[in-house]
């Protein structure tokens, strides 16, 4: 037993080390800052998270167990202690290097370090890897340590990000699944044949114990950061290669299904904040909230204290409890909703480092539209210029479905419900902004704050319709009362019919605006007994019946007012009369009618154009939005399928965007997004499409490429956009981004498969790092 004996000096050293660590923990943060930086990994890891947030200085030594030059992840270990360091990409650091790290602490899942400088002292051997089982990994008992695991390879995929290949492994251990990312892989060795040879093989893998986290920095999966292929050792090849498997009928594949689930049942307690009979319950306890899947449909009251037992799992990248049994105690202990604004809920790292997934919140917004579907009622809302949805899911008993809640567009309401982030099955807390929904418990969760403004397109249409009806009534009455002036009445009726057709054309977006204005001026000519009438649009065309030489005529004009009285007129309408003729009694009235119709036509068309633009372009960066990209992607797939062509897709995710907002404010963050979009757009060709998918995610569609090399070259050009710093009023910002590419049809033949392939490639760049730590 060689480890049972030790020298007196060794005992003394251990005691001194323990005393130093205890002193570091007990000394207040202010005193610690005054005495100098923390110099050991144990003293750093022992810091409370509240103190780590203040950025305590550190200066410690350790051995590098993982570093990828293309990323920022650095794991450092010293003896039985290890820590994560966010470094800078491209440093001359190798696994096995003894380094001196200067930096500051940061609060995350545990305390970690933002490295300011990494100095290589010497090169040596890697520390001996600690054996780890699934329970130790999923409980984070080996967090950041160099560990060795034995597992069976269930999938092996080669990802290519920015010209660098990665090997992404899905591993089955006794107890559950873990992921492994192999970086720094030899480009010649890493190929499809190697990946296929690993399928179903028993392997021993050595790497740094990282993790996968949700928006509340809760561990939802295990991830190993593997330095190189040398750390992947095949213990036992697969009994049968994948290519040698016999073909099986598609409808019989379930015959090969088998699961041995040893997940233990757990018990939780909290207040019921949401209940969907036969589907789900949400319990909240303080800052923690949990989505619980259950088949129970027994009555339960929102606001009651309840307990649930079930099996822990992850649901779309978040903690969840499945197959649960829920018991309502009947004790009323309601949870007050957390007042929030759009940015609070869309920002994954809001709320002092905790997201709002599954939390009971309340938020105000203006109603854009409401839709009743078979399974739910959906309200589209806008707050601070950003869209989100409030959803009321119908109870299973359709016979007692309440009538829909009718809320006019433009109404400002406050909705209360459960915040659910929309992530499409991935969890990436480094993303700055993500879409979210609010799940309503009942229509009582909707409170009207203020009615919609009177001046809306709908109200204006009603007013015009009422005026039109009134004019018809007046015309009909005049026909009955003034039989002697049938000609005038017929003229008025004809005029109103033409006016009605003009109103229809105004509301018909397919009719050109110039054609509608020409119809309006023609109506003016008719009302003014064939006098010349035309319109000059401000900064636009001159339309209508324009005399070649207006000098011999008496010309009158009427400004076309803007709906906003403070704005400049939209244009001017003119009428030209014979100077010798007697002025008509209705000259000004007819010209004012022409001006009002022209105003309605121009304003309606501008409103429609603005709505179309908003539906297709991102309001912050003025580039295409997700809707435009997906529509164009569907078009490219159809064309490529028809012509046997290819095209490329690039996924772009800005790194550390949250730090820009935290350090410089959201105003600077918005400027950074606009400048990043402008730089990338300058690198693209006229037929390429750049779109903002949301938050700090972008995508580029490249319709005219010939091979993957050309796709990667364009991705590299986009990456070079971030070489130069982004300037603001205080000091430059060093920006960077992660990129993922996909090529049609090699990486996918549908919209979803291409997006998943590009996202997965970017996901390797993102999740092979610890950028998920905020």
Secondary structure, DSSP 4 states (H G I P E B T S, - for coil): -GGG---HHHHHHHHHHHHHHHHHHHS-HHHHHHH--B-SHHHHHTS-HHHHTT--EEEEEEEEEEE-TTS-EEEEEETTEEEEEE--TT----TTEEEEEEEEEEESSSEEEEEEEEEEEEE-PPPPPEE--HHHHHTTTTTTSEEEEEEEEEEEEEEEETTEEEEEEEEEETTEEEEEEE-S--TTT-SHHHHHHHTT-EEEEEEEE--EE-TT--EEE-EEEE--GGGEEEEE--SS-GGGSPP--GGGGGGG------PPEEEEEEEEEEEETTTEEEEEETTEEEEEE----S---TTEEEEEEEEEEEETTEEEEEEEEEEEEEEE---PPEE--HHHHHBTTHHHH---TT-EEEEEEEEEEEEE-SSEEEEEEEETTEEEEEEEEPPS-GGGPPPP----TT-EEEEEEEEEE--TT---TT-SB--EEEEESSGGGEEEEEPPPS--HHHHHHHHHHHHHHHHHHHHHHHHH-GGGHHHHHHHHHHHHHHHHHHHHHH-TTS-HHHHHHHHHHHHHHHTTT-EEEEEETTS-EEE---S-GGGEEEEEEEE--SSTTSPPSEEEEEEEETTSPPPTTHHHHHHHHHHHHHHHHHHHHHHHHHHHHHHB-TTT-SEEHHHHHHHHHHHHHHHHHHT--EEEEEEEETTHHHHHHHH-HHHHHHHHHHHHHHHHHTS-TT-EEEEEETTEEEEEESS--SHHHHHHHHHHHHHTTSSPBP-SSS-B---EEEEEEEETTT-SSHHHHHHHHHHHHHHHHHTTTGGG-
